[in-house]
């Protein structure tokens, strides 16, 4: 066994340097202590401010009525809800359902046939409600456009409608629009006009006044739209007349009644048929009119297309025809009566009626005629507020629907139509 002995170095190898470091440390500590005790030299900065009025442009400060109760704040709703206020509608130029995507993510209104009539939410078709009642809107995303002349607020909700709103067909989500109401202590008149490219013109007059102050009021809103289009033989013309009346029978009751008549003439724009890579890259279109087995050139499901060549076409040439007919008229009545039974109990009655007529005769053999569609609904609600965090709504609802319509789509055919012959 070998034992190796080594000289152990002392801990304080440089005693002079250690004393110097200790002296410097004490000096710094003393300096910091003096500065900490002397606060007279510290600059004091006062920051003051005030809450900025967002002028209704922030959805988070809005309340929601109808879908989950009345006057519910967003933080109290366990759903994805985006309220779009009247200020937002004006400032963001929201004039149809497709514009809701400006505010609500993953929400828009598909216009696969040139006109949006139902919301598309989370990739699925949604429902359309007005004042908490499902409207006649459309089937498979194609119905009649909706006028925003009567609208004061829009609530976009993700997911299936709550049971309070009654039966529904679609579960992607829903849009509940709130009608304008008449004032009982105010008077105003607003005139709005706009013009845009491709001959887009719009004018709206909105006037209102109280009849008996704090008791009754009336409101009238009229709108005319006359839009041309970039696409050939395409356009949009509509007229809307809306009237609202509000009555406050007593301190505990409110009764709102409104009516609207809407007349619209629009284009069923299906886009360009016969898509090819040459059409996408160079605008080259395959020509040749389809011919049925009996020799007829009327578009039909069994027509055969024999290509005759490639022709460069303009992007404005689409599957529209000057002889197409597509119009609709609708009449809507809404009544909402609310009475506070006590500081915790509220009674509400909602009545709705809508009449719809529509005629579309397209040259691609598609026909849809609605000679009369009548829908009536009445719902009674009793809401009770147990405490600040809990409430219960009990409701009874009855709905009547009657439709007389004719549709012809079994022979609808787009491929046989040669756009170069049509245009």
Secondary structure as GFF3:
##gff-version 3
##sequence-region A 1 423
A	DSSP	alpha_helix	15	37	.	.	.	ID=ss1
A	DSSP	three_ten_helix	59	61	.	.	.	ID=ss2
A	DSSP	beta_strand	63	64	.	.	.	ID=ss3
A	DSSP	beta_strand	72	73	.	.	.	ID=ss4
A	DSSP	three_ten_helix	74	76	.	.	.	ID=ss5
A	DSSP	beta_strand	81	84	.	.	.	ID=ss6
A	DSSP	alpha_helix	86	91	.	.	.	ID=ss7
A	DSSP	three_ten_helix	97	102	.	.	.	ID=ss8
A	DSSP	beta_strand	107	108	.	.	.	ID=ss9
A	DSSP	beta_strand	120	121	.	.	.	ID=ss10
A	DSSP	beta_strand	124	125	.	.	.	ID=ss11
A	DSSP	beta_strand	127	130	.	.	.	ID=ss12
A	DSSP	beta_strand	133	134	.	.	.	ID=ss13
A	DSSP	beta_strand	138	139	.	.	.	ID=ss14
A	DSSP	beta_strand	142	143	.	.	.	ID=ss15
A	DSSP	beta_strand	151	158	.	.	.	ID=ss16
A	DSSP	three_ten_helix	163	165	.	.	.	ID=ss17
A	DSSP	beta_strand	173	179	.	.	.	ID=ss18
A	DSSP	beta_strand	187	196	.	.	.	ID=ss19
A	DSSP	beta_strand	200	212	.	.	.	ID=ss20
A	DSSP	beta_strand	216	227	.	.	.	ID=ss21
A	DSSP	beta_strand	236	247	.	.	.	ID=ss22
A	DSSP	beta_strand	253	266	.	.	.	ID=ss23
A	DSSP	alpha_helix	277	282	.	.	.	ID=ss24
A	DSSP	beta_strand	284	287	.	.	.	ID=ss25
A	DSSP	beta_strand	309	312	.	.	.	ID=ss26
A	DSSP	beta_strand	325	340	.	.	.	ID=ss27
A	DSSP	beta_strand	345	361	.	.	.	ID=ss28
A	DSSP	beta_strand	367	387	.	.	.	ID=ss29
A	DSSP	beta_strand	390	408	.	.	.	ID=ss30
A	DSSP	alpha_helix	419	422	.	.	.	ID=ss31
###
